Amino acid sequence: MTSDRRSELKFDSKAVFYAPDDATRSITAPIVMSSSFAYDADIYQRVVDGERKAVNIYGRCGNPTEYQFEAQMMAIEGGDACLATASGMAAISVALFGLLKHGDHIVCDWTTYSSTHEMLDHRLTDYGISTTFVDVANPDAVHAAIQDNTRVLYFETIANPTMKVAAMAPLVELAHARGIIVVCDNTFASPSVMRPLEWGVDLVVESASKFIGGHGDAIGGAIVMKSDRLPADFLEQIRWNTMVKWGAPLSPFNAWLLLRGIQTLPVRVERQCRTAMALARHFEAHPVVSRVWYPGLASHPQHEIASRQMPSFGAMLTFEVQDGPAALRVVDGLRLACFAASLGGVRTTTQIPATMAFLDIPEEERTRMHISQGMVRVSAGLEAADDLMADFDAALSRA
């Protein structure tokens, strides 16, 4: 199938299809586990002449299985280029360090993944890169935060854990009018729910460990680009000047697992979104639950924005009970759903954000992020919704 024909396919078909392996005609991509590759005089000369991805140099520099994963990610995100990394945080770090230098400035939403916030607020400052945190739901605040040295606007499609939904079009328009690169973390949505590149975002970062892999058995990340504001070879530049130097490549076996996960992404996420909506409505009517955050509910602050941007509302939701001890009693009382750190898998998982993912964030900053002690975050899995509701009802009776 030609690349033009493939680009015309619907999302589900893009996720499932890739060409058979040239050498074996296998319809499942082989795993190339070698860390080293044999040279000959021709390959040696091609490397000396500057060829990189077209030849296999060394496992840390790239691997055929990794390249296959990159091609598949590029197809489902609607991008022109992709760079795979060892984790979602590696994708974020490599993208930002590839874009920024000493003296540059970032505008970032207050509510982002805790490790992202810590890196921007407590580590990039060591390298002379500063960040202003704002509420991206307020365009005036974003505009006021932009400085002459602002190079990046950063936000999440669906914010962790408050489920805030960023209005893509006005943010992109505002940033691009000032020559600012827009970077969006799409992990909570996944490309099955939202494809920010189609809205003008320049770089999308994904923790492929989550919905893309989908089975909780592989760690990986990806940076996907579609931008006329960055060089066409930007991701290849940062492969060599940042990712390879940091030693953060995606391993071949994890690349293969994530490649496999992409093929079932549409059907998994469709089911997970339905279950998340059912749980959100159930929690909203529950007497023990004080509040529910889910973009599909009319009560969500950005419900109208989400309705315009997303064909479905994602598989992540958060609800609130009285306090931290009550939240612990709920998640500890679950028997079908799992009390665990990650998300996006076939099992429904829960966590207490304030004292798990955001434990190292100072309480004052958690308050600015609207993260309370009684929040419980839920990643809907593939279990029967009725069984999950019964499981949560039993656990909530202990709150």
Secondary structure, DSSP 8 states (H G I E B T S, - for coil): --HHHHHTS-HHHHHH-----TTT--SS------SB----HHHHHHHHTT--TTS--BTTT--HHHHHHHHHHHHHHT-SEEEEESSHHHHHHHHHHHH--TT-EEEEES---HHHHHIIIIIGGGGT-EEEEE-TT-HHHHHHH--TTEEEEEEESB-TTT--B--HHHHHHHHHHTT-EEEEE-TTT-TTT--GGGGT-SEEEEETTTTTT-SS----EEEEE--SSS-TTHHHHHIIIIIHHHT----HHHHHHHHHHHHHHHHHHHHHHHHHHHHHHHHHT-TT--EEE-TTSTTSTTHHHHHHH-SS--SEEEEE-SSHHHHHHHHHT-SSSEE-S--SSSS-EEE-GGGTTTTTS-HHHHHHTT--TTEEEEE--SS-HHHHHHHHHHHHTT-
